[in-house]
Amino acid sequence: MLSARNQFAGTVVSVKSGAVMCEVVIDIGGGHRIVSLISASSAKRLKLRKGRPATAIIKATEVIISSDGAS
């Protein structure tokens, strides 16, 4: 059990591995995807592969958004 309330179960769509980091894309349904950058060692330890189930757990205190079109 985790204290983080924002948990989204889904399916791994892709894992793009680099030397140090991996980009993991999880399809959470309804046309929505969550993209996360995690360490390559964590991706390996979690055995993340395309088609496998995974849960994105989001715990953040702030979100910063900017747009050039703001007036």
N, C-alpha and C positions, 0 to 999 in steps of 0.2 A: 504494500500500500504506500502511496506517495501523497504528499501534501499538495502537490501541483494539481490544480483542477482542470487545466487545459490539456487533456489527453485525447489524441486523435488516432484511432486504430485504422490501419490501412495496409496496402500492399506496396512493396518496394518496386518502383518502376525502373530505376537505374541507379548504378553506383559507378561514378567516374573517379578512378583512383589516380592520385598523383604520388609523388615521392613522400610527402608528409601528410597531405590532407586528402579527403574524399568528399565529393559532392553526392549526397544521397537524396533521391526524389521519392516521396511516398504519396501514392494516390489515396486520398481519404474519402473518395466518393463524391457524388454530386458535381463532378467536373472540377473538383478542387485538388490541388497538389501542394505539398509542403516540401520545401527544399532546405536542406541543412548541410553545413560544412562541419565535418568531424575529422578527428585524426585518423590516419590510415590504420594505425594499430587498433583503435576502437572499432572501426568497421570490420576488421579481421576478427577481433575477439567476439563481436556480436554476430558474426557469420552472416552479414548482410549480403543478399543476393537478389537479383531480379526475380520477382514472383513470390518471394517469401513474405510472410506477415511481419509487420513492425508497427510500433506505436511511437508517434511524435509527442513528446511531452514538453510543453512550453511553460517556462517560468521566467517572466520578465517584469521588471518594474517600470520600464518606459519603452515607448516606441517613438522614433523620430521619423517624420515624413516631410519631404520637401518637394516643391513643384515650381518649375519656372513660370507656370501659368497663373500663379497666385496674384491677386490684385489687392 
